[in-house]
Amino acid sequence: MEGSYLYSMVQISGTYTEREKKSNALGKQLEGLVNSYAKSGWEFFRMDPFQVVVNPGCMGGIFGGRQAVYNDYVVTFRKRASVPGKDLSSQVGCQG
């Protein structure tokens, strides 16, 4: 199993107010997340953007509600898998 990895993915919001944007809120959130996972042996691997589309509910549709689109990110961490045949379930995820 040389070269095998376990992966953990965390969704973070990419939508902020102007004040939060100026204060580097996303950078601080990402830094804290990466450091928290690093303490548990996870390596930052990548960060990818994606959009979440939320349709209006039943009543919202009746009264002219519109779709809401949010820009989020998924942050991927990885760490080397352990000995082949060993239960790896205890290594997945991070408490942080």
DSSP file (Angstrom, degrees, kcal/mol; ACC not computed):
  #  RESIDUE AA STRUCTURE BP1 BP2  ACC     N-H-->O    O-->H-N    N-H-->O    O-->H-N    TCO  KAPPA ALPHA  PHI   PSI    X-CA   Y-CA   Z-CA
    1    1 A M    >         0   0    0      0, 0.0     3,-2.2     0, 0.0    80,-0.2   0.000 360.0 360.0 360.0  21.6    0.0    0.0    0.0
    2    2 A E  T 3   +     0   0    0      1,-0.3     3,-0.1    78,-0.1    78,-0.0  -0.366 360.0  21.2 -60.3 133.9    2.9    2.3   -0.5
    3    3 A G  T 3  S+     0   0    0      1,-0.3    -1,-0.3    78,-0.1     2,-0.2   0.443  91.3 135.9  87.7  -0.8    1.7    5.7   -1.7
    4    4 A S    <   -     0   0    0     -3,-2.2    77,-2.5    77,-0.1     2,-0.3  -0.590  33.7-166.6 -83.4 144.2   -1.9    5.2   -0.5
    5    5 A Y  E     -A   80   0A   0     75,-0.3     2,-0.4    -2,-0.2    75,-0.2  -0.907  20.4-138.0-128.0 154.7   -3.6    8.0    1.3
    6    6 A L  E     -A   79   0A   0     73,-2.9    73,-1.7    -2,-0.3     2,-0.4  -0.860  27.5-151.5-100.3 146.6   -6.6    8.7    3.4
    7    7 A Y  E     -A   78   0A   0     -2,-0.4     2,-0.4    71,-0.2    71,-0.2  -0.946  14.4-171.6-124.7 144.2   -8.5   11.8    2.6
    8    8 A S  E     -A   77   0A   0     69,-2.2    69,-2.9    -2,-0.4     2,-0.4  -1.000  10.7-161.5-131.6 132.5  -10.7   14.1    4.7
    9    9 A M  E     -A   76   0A   0     -2,-0.4     2,-0.4    67,-0.2    67,-0.2  -0.938   5.2-170.5-122.2 139.1  -12.7   16.9    3.2
   10   10 A V  E     -A   75   0A   0     65,-2.4    65,-3.3    -2,-0.4     2,-0.4  -0.991  16.1-139.4-129.9 130.5  -14.2   20.0    4.9
   11   11 A Q  E     -A   74   0A   0     -2,-0.4     2,-0.3    63,-0.2    63,-0.2  -0.757  23.8-179.1 -89.1 130.9  -16.7   22.5    3.4
   12   12 A I  E     -A   73   0A   0     61,-2.8    61,-2.8    -2,-0.4     2,-0.2  -0.948  29.1-107.0-127.5 153.3  -16.1   26.1    4.3
   13   13 A S  E     -A   72   0A   0     -2,-0.3    59,-0.2    59,-0.2    61,-0.0  -0.525  18.8-169.4 -80.8 141.4  -18.1   29.2    3.2
   14   14 A G        +     0   0    0     57,-1.9     2,-0.6    -2,-0.2    58,-0.2   0.188  61.0  98.6-109.7  14.2  -16.8   31.6    0.6
   15   15 A T        +     0   0    0     11,-0.0     2,-0.3    55,-0.0    -2,-0.1  -0.909  47.4 156.8-109.1 119.8  -19.5   34.2    1.2
   16   16 A Y        -     0   0    0     -2,-0.6     2,-0.1     3,-0.0    -2,-0.0  -0.919  41.8-104.7-137.6 160.7  -18.5   37.1    3.5
   17   17 A T     >  -     0   0    0     -2,-0.3     4,-2.4     1,-0.1     5,-0.2  -0.353  42.6-104.2 -75.5 166.9  -19.5   40.6    4.2
   18   18 A E  H  > S+     0   0    0      1,-0.2     4,-2.2     2,-0.2     5,-0.2   0.890 123.2  52.4 -60.6 -39.4  -17.3   43.4    2.9
   19   19 A R  H  > S+     0   0    0      1,-0.2     4,-1.4     2,-0.2    -1,-0.2   0.919 110.2  47.1 -63.6 -43.7  -16.0   44.0    6.5
   20   20 A E  H  4>S+     0   0    0      1,-0.2     5,-2.3     2,-0.2     6,-0.2   0.881 110.0  54.1 -65.6 -37.0  -15.1   40.3    6.8
   21   21 A K  H ><5S+     0   0    0     -4,-2.4     3,-1.4     1,-0.2    -2,-0.2   0.924 108.4  48.6 -61.9 -44.4  -13.4   40.3    3.4
   22   22 A K  H 3<5S+     0   0    0     -4,-2.2    -1,-0.2     1,-0.3    -2,-0.2   0.794 108.4  54.8 -66.1 -28.3  -11.2   43.3    4.4
   23   23 A S  T 3<5S-     0   0    0     -4,-1.4    -1,-0.3    -5,-0.2    -2,-0.2   0.358 113.4-116.6 -89.4   7.3  -10.3   41.5    7.6
   24   24 A N  T <>5 +     0   0    0     -3,-1.4     4,-2.4    -4,-0.2     5,-0.2   0.878  55.0 161.9  63.3  38.7   -9.0   38.4    5.8
   25   25 A A  H  ><S+     0   0    0     -5,-2.3     4,-2.5     1,-0.2     5,-0.2   0.893  70.9  49.1 -59.8 -43.1  -11.7   36.3    7.4
   26   26 A L  H  > S+     0   0    0     -6,-0.2     4,-2.6     2,-0.2    -1,-0.2   0.916 111.6  49.9 -64.7 -41.6  -11.5   33.4    4.9
   27   27 A G  H  > S+     0   0    0      2,-0.2     4,-2.5     1,-0.2    -2,-0.2   0.909 112.9  46.2 -61.6 -42.4   -7.7   33.4    5.2
   28   28 A K  H  X S+     0   0    0     -4,-2.4     4,-2.3     2,-0.2    -2,-0.2   0.891 112.6  50.2 -67.7 -39.5   -7.9   33.2    9.0
   29   29 A Q  H  X S+     0   0    0     -4,-2.5     4,-2.1    -5,-0.2    -2,-0.2   0.929 113.6  45.6 -63.3 -44.9  -10.5   30.5    8.9
   30   30 A L  H  X S+     0   0    0     -4,-2.6     4,-2.9     2,-0.2     5,-0.2   0.906 111.1  52.6 -65.7 -42.5   -8.4   28.4    6.5
   31   31 A E  H  X S+     0   0    0     -4,-2.5     4,-2.5     1,-0.2     5,-0.2   0.927 111.0  46.8 -59.5 -46.0   -5.3   28.9    8.5
   32   32 A G  H  X S+     0   0    0     -4,-2.3     4,-2.1     2,-0.2    -1,-0.2   0.899 113.6  48.6 -63.0 -40.5   -7.0   27.7   11.7
   33   33 A L  H  X S+     0   0    0     -4,-2.1     4,-2.3     2,-0.2     5,-0.2   0.937 112.5  47.1 -65.0 -47.7   -8.5   24.7    9.9
   34   34 A V  H  X S+     0   0    0     -4,-2.9     4,-2.4     1,-0.2    -2,-0.2   0.914 113.8  47.8 -62.6 -44.1   -5.2   23.7    8.3
   35   35 A N  H  X S+     0   0    0     -4,-2.5     4,-1.7    -5,-0.2    -1,-0.2   0.885 110.3  52.7 -64.8 -38.3   -3.3   24.1   11.6
   36   36 A S  H  X S+     0   0    0     -4,-2.1     4,-0.6    -5,-0.2    -2,-0.2   0.929 113.1  43.0 -62.5 -46.0   -5.9   22.1   13.5
   37   37 A Y  H ><>S+     0   0    0     -4,-2.3     5,-2.4     1,-0.2     3,-1.0   0.873 108.9  58.7 -68.5 -36.7   -5.7   19.2   11.0
   38   38 A A  H ><5S+     0   0    0     -4,-2.4     3,-1.8     1,-0.3    -1,-0.2   0.873  99.2  58.2 -60.9 -37.0   -1.9   19.4   10.9
   39   39 A K  H 3<5S+     0   0    0     -4,-1.7    -1,-0.3     1,-0.3    -2,-0.2   0.756 106.1  50.5 -63.7 -23.0   -1.8   18.8   14.7
   40   40 A S  T <<5S-     0   0    0     -3,-1.0    -1,-0.3    -4,-0.6    -2,-0.2   0.245 128.5 -97.3 -98.7  11.5   -3.7   15.5   14.0
   41   41 A G  T < 5S+     0   0    0     -3,-1.8     2,-0.3     1,-0.3    -3,-0.2   0.539  79.3 136.2  90.2   6.9   -1.2   14.4   11.3
   42   42 A W      < -     0   0    0     -5,-2.4     2,-0.4    -6,-0.1    -1,-0.3  -0.680  43.2-144.7 -90.9 144.0   -3.2   15.6    8.3
   43   43 A E  E     -B   78   0A   0     35,-3.3    35,-2.5    -2,-0.3     2,-0.2  -0.894  23.1-113.6-106.3 133.0   -1.5   17.4    5.4
   44   44 A F  E     +B   77   0A   0     -2,-0.4    33,-0.2    33,-0.2     3,-0.1  -0.491  40.5 171.6 -62.0 130.5   -3.2   20.2    3.5
   45   45 A F  E     -     0   0A   0     31,-3.0     2,-0.3     1,-0.4    32,-0.2   0.801  49.8 -36.7-110.5 -50.1   -3.7   18.8   -0.1
   46   46 A R  E     -B   76   0A   0     30,-1.6    30,-3.3     2,-0.0     2,-0.4  -0.987  38.9-135.0-168.7 166.2   -5.9   21.2   -2.0
   47   47 A M  E     -B   75   0A   0     -2,-0.3    28,-0.2    28,-0.2    26,-0.0  -0.993  22.3-172.3-136.0 128.8   -8.9   23.6   -1.9
   48   48 A D  E     -B   74   0A   0     26,-2.4    26,-2.7    -2,-0.4     2,-0.2  -0.958  16.8-132.8-125.0 138.0  -11.6   23.7   -4.6
   49   49 A P  E     +B   73   0A   0      0, 0.0     2,-0.3     0, 0.0    24,-0.2  -0.547  29.3 166.9 -82.6 152.4  -14.5   26.1   -5.2
   50   50 A F  E     -B   72   0A   0     22,-2.4    22,-2.7    -2,-0.2     2,-0.4  -0.973  29.0-120.8-155.6 161.5  -18.0   25.0   -5.9
   51   51 A Q  E     -B   71   0A   0     -2,-0.3     2,-0.5    20,-0.2    20,-0.2  -0.866  12.7-155.0-109.0 140.8  -21.5   26.5   -6.0
   52   52 A V  E     -B   70   0A   0     18,-2.7    18,-2.8    -2,-0.4     2,-0.5  -0.966   9.8-158.9-111.2 124.7  -24.4   25.5   -3.8
   53   53 A V  E     -B   69   0A   0     -2,-0.5     2,-0.6    16,-0.2    16,-0.2  -0.921   4.1-164.9-107.4 123.2  -27.8   26.3   -5.3
   54   54 A V  E     -B   68   0A   0     14,-3.1    14,-2.5    -2,-0.5     3,-0.1  -0.931   9.0-149.7-111.1 116.9  -30.7   26.5   -2.9
   55   55 A N        -     0   0    0     -2,-0.6    12,-0.1    12,-0.2    11,-0.1  -0.539  28.9 -99.4 -81.1 149.5  -34.2   26.5   -4.4
   56   56 A P        -     0   0    0      0, 0.0    -1,-0.1     0, 0.0    11,-0.1  -0.350  41.5-113.1 -65.5 149.3  -37.0   28.3   -2.6
   57   57 A G     >  -     0   0    0     -3,-0.1     4,-2.7     1,-0.1     5,-0.2  -0.031  41.7 -81.4 -70.8-176.8  -39.3   26.1   -0.5
   58   58 A C  H  > S+     0   0    0      1,-0.2     4,-1.6     2,-0.2     5,-0.1   0.929 131.8  39.0 -55.3 -52.4  -43.0   25.5   -1.3
   59   59 A M  H  > S+     0   0    0      1,-0.2     4,-2.1     2,-0.2    -1,-0.2   0.878 113.8  55.4 -69.1 -37.4  -44.2   28.8    0.1
   60   60 A G  H  4>S+     0   0    0      1,-0.2     5,-4.6     2,-0.2    -1,-0.2   0.893 106.9  51.0 -61.8 -39.6  -41.3   30.7   -1.2
   61   61 A G  H ><5S+     0   0    0     -4,-2.7     3,-1.0     3,-0.2    -1,-0.2   0.876 109.0  50.9 -64.6 -38.3  -42.0   29.5   -4.7
   62   62 A I  H 3<5S+     0   0    0     -4,-1.6    -1,-0.2     1,-0.2    -2,-0.2   0.888 113.3  45.2 -65.8 -39.2  -45.6   30.6   -4.4
   63   63 A F  T 3<5S-     0   0    0     -4,-2.1    -1,-0.2    -5,-0.1    -2,-0.2   0.083 127.6 -90.3 -98.8  24.2  -44.7   34.1   -3.2
   64   64 A G  T < 5 +     0   0    0     -3,-1.0    -3,-0.2     1,-0.2    -2,-0.1   0.669  64.5 167.3  85.0  17.6  -41.9   34.7   -5.8
   65   65 A G      < -     0   0    0     -5,-4.6     2,-0.3    -6,-0.2    -1,-0.2  -0.296  20.4-148.4 -62.7 151.0  -38.9   33.3   -4.0
   66   66 A R        -     0   0    0    -11,-0.1     2,-0.1     1,-0.1    -1,-0.1  -0.763  22.9 -86.0-119.2 164.1  -35.8   32.9   -6.1
   67   67 A Q        -     0   0    0     -2,-0.3     2,-0.4   -12,-0.1   -12,-0.2  -0.390  37.8-144.9 -63.8 144.5  -32.9   30.5   -6.1
   68   68 A A  E     - B   0  54A   0    -14,-2.5   -14,-3.1    -2,-0.1     2,-0.5  -0.949   9.1-157.2-111.7 136.5  -30.0   31.5   -3.9
   69   69 A V  E     - B   0  53A   0     -2,-0.4     2,-0.4   -16,-0.2   -16,-0.2  -0.962   9.0-171.8-117.8 126.5  -26.5   30.7   -5.1
   70   70 A Y  E     - B   0  52A   0    -18,-2.8   -18,-2.7    -2,-0.5     2,-0.7  -0.935  18.1-139.3-118.2 139.5  -23.6   30.4   -2.6
   71   71 A N  E     + B   0  51A   0     -2,-0.4   -57,-1.9   -20,-0.2     2,-0.2  -0.882  35.2 164.3 -97.7 116.9  -19.9   30.1   -3.3
   72   72 A D  E     -AB  13  50A   0    -22,-2.7   -22,-2.4    -2,-0.7     2,-0.3  -0.697  24.9-137.2-122.8 176.1  -18.3   27.6   -1.0
   73   73 A Y  E     -AB  12  49A   0    -61,-2.8   -61,-2.8   -24,-0.2     2,-0.5  -0.968   3.8-144.8-134.0 149.8  -15.0   25.7   -0.9
   74   74 A V  E     -AB  11  48A   0    -26,-2.7   -26,-2.4    -2,-0.3     2,-0.5  -0.984  16.4-155.2-114.2 125.9  -14.1   22.1   -0.1
   75   75 A V  E     -AB  10  47A   0    -65,-3.3   -65,-2.4    -2,-0.5     2,-0.5  -0.876   9.3-154.2-101.8 126.2  -10.7   21.8    1.7
   76   76 A T  E     -AB   9  46A   0    -30,-3.3   -31,-3.0    -2,-0.5   -30,-1.6  -0.882  12.3-177.1-109.4 130.8   -9.0   18.4    1.2
   77   77 A F  E     -AB   8  44A   0    -69,-2.9   -69,-2.2    -2,-0.5     2,-0.3  -0.849   5.5-172.3-116.7 155.5   -6.5   17.0    3.7
   78   78 A R  E     -AB   7  43A   0    -35,-2.5   -35,-3.3    -2,-0.3     2,-0.3  -0.981  11.2-178.0-144.9 158.9   -4.6   13.7    3.4
   79   79 A K  E     -A    6   0A   0    -73,-1.7   -73,-2.9    -2,-0.3   -37,-0.1  -0.977  41.9 -86.8-151.9 153.6   -2.3   11.5    5.3
   80   80 A R  E     -A    5   0A   0     -2,-0.3   -75,-0.3   -75,-0.2     2,-0.1  -0.290  45.6-115.2 -61.9 138.5   -0.5    8.3    4.5
   81   81 A A        -     0   0    0    -77,-2.5   -78,-0.1   -80,-0.2   -77,-0.1  -0.396  32.7-122.5 -69.7 152.2   -2.5    5.1    5.0
   82   82 A S        -     0   0    0      1,-0.2    -1,-0.1     4,-0.1   -78,-0.1   0.148  56.3 -31.5 -80.3-160.5   -1.2    2.7    7.7
   83   83 A V  S >  S-     0   0    0      1,-0.1     3,-1.9     4,-0.1    -1,-0.2  -0.285  76.7 -98.8 -57.4 134.1   -0.2   -0.9    7.5
   84   84 A P  T 3  S+     0   0    0      0, 0.0    -1,-0.1     0, 0.0     3,-0.1  -0.278 108.3  22.3 -56.3 139.3   -2.1   -2.9    4.9
   85   85 A G  T 3  S+     0   0    0      1,-0.3     2,-0.3    -3,-0.1    -2,-0.1   0.307  93.9 123.5  86.5  -9.0   -5.0   -4.9    6.4
   86   86 A K  S <  S-     0   0    0     -3,-1.9     2,-0.5     1,-0.1    -1,-0.3  -0.617  74.6-103.0 -85.5 144.5   -5.2   -2.7    9.5
   87   87 A D        -     0   0    0     -2,-0.3     3,-0.3     1,-0.2    -1,-0.1  -0.546  37.2-176.8 -67.0 118.5   -8.5   -1.0   10.4
   88   88 A L    >>  +     0   0    0     -2,-0.5     3,-2.1     1,-0.2     4,-0.5   0.396  54.0 101.8 -98.9   1.4   -8.1    2.6    9.3
   89   89 A S  G >4 S+     0   0    0      1,-0.3     3,-0.8     2,-0.2    -1,-0.2   0.788  76.0  59.3 -61.1 -28.5  -11.5    3.9   10.5
   90   90 A S  G 34 S+     0   0    0     -3,-0.3    -1,-0.3     1,-0.2    -2,-0.1   0.649 101.7  56.6 -73.7 -13.4   -9.9    5.4   13.6
   91   91 A Q  G <4 S+     0   0    0     -3,-2.1     2,-0.3     3,-0.0    -1,-0.2   0.574  84.2  99.8 -93.3 -10.1   -7.7    7.6   11.4
   92   92 A V  S << S+     0   0    0     -3,-0.8   -84,-0.1    -4,-0.5     2,-0.0  -0.581  76.9   7.3 -84.1 137.7  -10.5    9.2    9.4
   93   93 A G  S    S-     0   0    0     -2,-0.3     2,-0.4   -86,-0.1   -85,-0.0  -0.142  73.2-106.9  87.6 176.5  -11.6   12.8   10.3
   94   94 A C        -     0   0    0     -2,-0.0     2,-0.9   -52,-0.0   -57,-0.1  -0.994   6.4-145.8-147.2 135.8  -10.4   15.3   12.7
   95   95 A Q              0   0    0     -2,-0.4    -2,-0.0     1,-0.2     0, 0.0  -0.866 360.0 360.0-101.2  99.4  -11.6   16.5   16.0
   96   96 A G              0   0    0     -2,-0.9    -1,-0.2   -56,-0.0   -59,-0.0   0.432 360.0 360.0-161.2 360.0  -10.6   20.2   16.0
